[in-house]
């Protein structure tokens, strides 16, 4: 196995016993991943979190997708927000629990940006975003309103079905992430999302121009991604966030 054996990667897939704080539908997710040297990524991740590595390298993922029916648990159906989102992330663990750390998140809804920054301490940015499909080619674009250099333009085709991901697979390592960690002041916050495993397909990247990776402080990624996947989506229950004891 190419990653840390000491982490429990099954427990995060279980639904928490507590009441959910919200619900969401994630649709048409593209997962684009690049490998980076450990030290480059380590310098940008809060010291409270440890990097979760694959073959001693850190993966950085760009995930553009569509958010639908985003609402708090007490809100009625039909009251949710719909918007586009792109997150830039890497993989971490905190006290033996594997999860995601976000360098940045772009959203086409200003309300969603403000709510996530306040409630979850997540680095959301308001962006101009669009997506369109022509025949089998999908295009997705985003440009941050405050800094248009923080942008992404990608065209891709959806490939073959991969089937269920085994626990030891790279697909499970990259995609099946259910904890998210953020740091507010001296406190680590933990969120938990619950959904069925992603229906995963390969993705063919036809063209990509990315400025999000460089905007977060990493060297610009040149050339094709190391690996790319697509999922039609999942329905998600959201729990937390909870402040963790240090």
Buried (B, 14 or more C-beta within 10 A) or exposed (E): EEBBEEBEBEEBBEEBEEEBBBBBBBBBBBBBBBBBEEEEBBEBBEEBBBBBBBEEBBBBBBBBBBBBBBBBEEEEEEEBBBBBBBBBBBBBBBEEBBBBBBBBBBBBBEEBBEBBBEBBBBBBBBBBBEBEEEEEBBBBBBBBBEEEEBBBBBBBBBEEEBEEBEEEBBBBBBBBBBBBBBBEEEEBBBBBBBBEBBBBBBBBBEEBEBBBBEBBEBEEBEEEBBBBBBBEBBBBBBBBBEEBEE
